[in-house]
């Protein structure tokens, strides 16, 4: 399970240290692509395969499906660790997530985590915190009981 929040810095060569706890779960490589709210989603190989399977089940005659698949798959890259546990964030993904120097890596469940610009995540997290009770109630409406 990927969980927790980790703060790191993007260096001048777009290299980012991935937390050791996450590296231990990922193996030698994983997939990074565009995510919602100007974040990046990073998937373990198992998680990426499950995600691809779900994508392939969507109706390709729907224009929104085609747009989403093009954006996510064209932006996807296989990331490999260097000896210091860093990966290189390609420019197209750096631009999508508007990454500056300070970066936040957050757990996002069994097979994925997210990469955010630290300032953008702080703003997002403040908004979520202010609306947490409403969000919880909406999840309850979807059948999720706390």
C-alpha positions as CSV (number, residue, x, y, z in Angstrom):
1,X,0.0,0.0,0.0
2,X,1.4,3.4,-1.0
3,X,0.5,5.9,1.8
4,X,2.0,8.9,3.5
5,X,3.4,12.2,2.4
6,X,7.0,12.9,1.5
7,X,8.7,16.1,0.5
8,X,11.6,16.2,-1.9
9,X,13.2,18.5,-4.4
10,X,13.5,18.3,-8.1
11,X,17.0,19.0,-9.1
12,X,18.2,21.0,-12.2
13,X,18.3,17.8,-14.3
14,X,14.6,17.0,-13.4
15,X,15.6,14.2,-11.1
16,X,13.4,13.3,-8.2
17,X,14.2,11.0,-5.2
18,X,11.4,8.5,-4.7
19,X,10.9,7.5,-1.0
20,X,12.7,4.3,0.0
21,X,9.4,2.8,1.2
22,X,7.9,3.3,-2.3
23,X,11.0,2.0,-4.1
24,X,10.8,-1.2,-2.1
25,X,7.3,-1.8,-3.4
26,X,8.0,-0.8,-7.0
27,X,10.8,-3.1,-8.1
28,X,13.2,-1.8,-10.8
29,X,10.7,0.3,-12.8
30,X,7.2,1.8,-12.8
31,X,5.1,4.0,-15.0
32,X,4.5,7.7,-14.6
33,X,1.8,9.7,-16.5
34,X,-0.5,12.6,-16.3
35,X,-3.0,12.8,-13.5
36,X,-5.9,14.9,-12.4
37,X,-5.6,18.3,-10.8
38,X,-2.2,18.9,-12.4
39,X,-0.6,16.0,-10.6
40,X,1.3,13.0,-11.9
41,X,0.2,9.4,-11.3
42,X,2.8,6.8,-10.8
43,X,1.8,3.1,-11.1
44,X,3.6,-0.1,-10.1
45,X,3.8,-2.5,-13.0
46,X,0.8,-4.4,-11.6
47,X,-1.1,-1.2,-11.1
48,X,-0.3,0.0,-14.6
49,X,-1.5,-3.3,-16.1
50,X,-4.8,-3.1,-14.2
51,X,-5.2,0.5,-15.3
52,X,-4.5,-0.3,-19.0
53,X,-7.1,-3.1,-18.8
54,X,-9.7,-0.7,-17.5
55,X,-8.8,1.8,-20.2
56,X,-9.1,-0.8,-22.9
57,X,-12.6,-1.7,-21.7
58,X,-13.9,1.9,-22.3
59,X,-15.8,2.5,-25.6
60,X,-13.4,3.9,-28.2
61,X,-16.3,5.4,-30.1
62,X,-16.7,8.0,-27.3
63,X,-14.6,11.1,-28.1
64,X,-13.9,11.8,-24.4
65,X,-12.5,8.3,-24.0
66,X,-10.2,8.9,-27.0
67,X,-9.0,12.2,-25.6
68,X,-8.3,10.8,-22.2
69,X,-6.5,7.7,-23.6
70,X,-4.4,9.9,-25.9
71,X,-3.4,12.3,-23.1
72,X,-2.6,9.6,-20.5
73,X,-0.9,7.1,-22.8
74,X,1.1,9.6,-24.9
75,X,2.3,11.2,-21.6
76,X,3.2,7.9,-20.0
77,X,6.8,7.0,-19.4
78,X,8.6,4.0,-17.8
79,X,10.7,5.3,-15.0
80,X,13.8,3.6,-13.7
81,X,15.8,4.3,-10.6
82,X,19.4,5.5,-10.7
83,X,21.8,4.4,-7.9
84,X,20.6,7.2,-5.6
85,X,16.9,6.2,-6.0
86,X,16.0,9.0,-8.3
87,X,14.0,9.1,-11.5
88,X,14.0,11.7,-14.3
89,X,10.7,13.5,-14.8
90,X,10.3,14.2,-18.6
91,X,9.6,17.8,-19.5
92,X,6.1,17.1,-20.8
93,X,5.1,15.7,-17.4
94,X,7.0,18.4,-15.5
95,X,4.9,21.0,-17.4
96,X,1.6,19.1,-16.9
97,X,2.1,19.0,-13.1
98,X,3.7,22.5,-13.1
99,X,6.5,21.2,-11.0
100,X,8.9,23.7,-9.6
101,X,11.7,22.8,-7.2
102,X,9.7,21.6,-4.1
103,X,7.7,18.4,-4.8
104,X,5.3,16.3,-2.7
105,X,4.9,12.6,-3.2
106,X,1.8,11.1,-1.7
107,X,0.5,7.6,-1.4
108,X,-2.6,6.8,-3.3
109,X,-3.5,3.2,-2.5
110,X,-2.5,-0.3,-3.4
111,X,-0.8,0.3,-6.7
112,X,-0.1,4.0,-7.2
113,X,1.1,7.3,-5.8
114,X,1.0,10.9,-6.9
115,X,3.6,13.5,-7.5
116,X,2.6,17.2,-7.0
117,X,4.2,20.6,-7.0
118,X,4.4,21.3,-3.2
119,X,2.7,24.7,-3.4
120,X,-0.1,23.3,-5.6
121,X,-0.6,20.4,-3.2
122,X,-0.7,22.7,-0.2
123,X,-3.5,24.8,-1.8
124,X,-5.4,21.6,-2.9
125,X,-5.0,20.0,0.6
126,X,-6.3,23.2,2.3
127,X,-9.4,23.1,0.2
128,X,-10.0,19.4,0.8
129,X,-9.5,19.9,4.6
130,X,-12.0,22.7,4.6
131,X,-14.6,20.5,2.9
132,X,-13.7,17.2,4.5
133,X,-17.1,16.6,6.2
134,X,-19.0,17.3,2.9
135,X,-16.6,15.0,1.0
136,X,-17.1,12.3,3.6
137,X,-20.9,12.6,3.4
138,X,-20.7,12.3,-0.4
139,X,-18.7,9.1,-0.1
140,X,-21.3,7.8,2.2
141,X,-23.9,8.5,-0.5
142,X,-21.7,6.3,-2.8
143,X,-21.9,3.4,-0.3
144,X,-18.6,4.0,1.5
145,X,-19.1,3.7,5.2
146,X,-16.5,5.0,7.6
